Amino acid sequence: MLAKQGIISKKDASQIVKGLQAISREIESGTFRFSQELEDIHMNIEAALTERIGAAGGRLHTARSRNDQVALDLRLYLRDETRQIVSLLQKLTSVLAESASRNLDIIMPGFTHLQRAQPVLLSHHLMAYAQMFDRDRERWQDALKRINVLPLGACALAGTSLPIDRHYVAELLGFDAVSENSIDSVSDRDFAIEFVSCGAIFVMHASRLSEDLILWSSEEFSFATLPDAFTTGSSIMPQKKNPDVAELMRGSSGKVYGDLFNLLTIMKGLPLAYNRDMQHDKEPVFDAVDVIKRSLHILIEMLPRIHWNRERMLTTADASFSTATDIAEYLVRKGMPFRSAHEVTGRIVRWCIENGKPLARVTLGELQSFSKLIDKDIYAVLSAKDSVNARSSFGGTAVSAVKNQIKRFQKKR
């Protein structure tokens, strides 16, 4: 760009480019020698370049400042990492959708307040996480618009009197836009905060999934068996198989929350423009990237290898009074107002508890003592399987509805 604008000669530009390419190869191979005395990456490279090509190396820093260079570097880094994370999220949601398709008809209890609520399909539960992680993908994809903005050319904070062409630089470096205000260009870290904010929401989702897997793999639930590669044994109790990887993933969410709060605290009191406090923005960003990508790789590898205990899930879903809502909806279809149907169903459940009977074993006569609207067709709504397949509303848990959800999900991606 400097040569194109006539600010430096084409010969000097060619020497600078060749010199930088040689230095880049040395950095990649680990043979480049850094000097602490030269303060930072920018000064080390400029000094090495000048040593190699002479006076032309001193032209490298024309119309630049370390203030706009470091903003550029962080944006380039986060642009690359965001694209990688978006790709990993696409893989993760594909894994969840494929797992849902393979296990389409497994019935399990759905929970609210960690109490058994209504029967649902395991595939429906898995697709709930697919939807969460796809929103994470969309958030990062949208954040990329604000990350991929060129700050270079803002210089220290006021721009330059030299006739530079920032839009040409943006084109060369693959940026979609150029920052509009030179003061904002060097002092803005919103894009980094937004990146880590997206990460905080993602690790919250990953932590919730980890919690489900930890509970489901316990002997009390026995819904799932985690692959051996993602569990460890106890140092003293040989019978145990601990879900350590899921627990560590659940625990690491706190690190990303801390990274986000760290960045917000660094920036909250800074006057415009650049301040050296902003040197501390790198560590929380790098830490968040490590946690996010590690969690994604773990989930992508672990989820397809989980064994689901179909029989245990169905037995648990059929137990207790998980189809009570189906009785209320049955009475609504018979013409009873929902509030009255809810009251009648509550009385039936209390009677069952007092008499030690599950809903499916209550006789027709006993049921009719609560409402004359009840007929023998009520037994078609008392099993978990019937309950699940009755919920065919858009977004519901019936096999037909979940199949359609998976199709829509795969199509939009």
FENJOGI-V939939 format. One record per pair of residues at least 12 apart in sequence whose C-alpha atoms are under 6 Angstrom apart, sorted by the first residue. I is the first residue (numbers start at 1). J is the second residue. Records with the same first field share a line. If there is no record, write none. Layout:
I: J / J
This chain:
12: 56
19: 49
64: 155
65: 155 / 156
67: 156 / 186
68: 151 / 152 / 155 / 186
72: 151
75: 147
86: 137
89: 137
92: 300
93: 130
96: 130
100: 123
104: 123
106: 121 / 122 / 310
107: 120 / 121 / 122 / 314
108: 120 / 121 / 122 / 313 / 314 / 317
109: 317
117: 322
118: 322
119: 317 / 384
120: 388 / 397
124: 397
136: 202
147: 191
148: 175 / 176
149: 175 / 177 / 178 / 179
150: 170 / 175 / 178 / 179
151: 179 / 185
154: 182
157: 182 / 183
158: 182
159: 182
183: 273
186: 274
187: 273 / 274
196: 260
200: 256 / 257
203: 253
207: 250
210: 246 / 250
223: 309 / 313
224: 307 / 308 / 309
225: 306 / 307
226: 306
227: 305 / 306
230: 245
231: 243 / 244
256: 288
259: 284
318: 384
323: 382
328: 341 / 342 / 345
360: 382
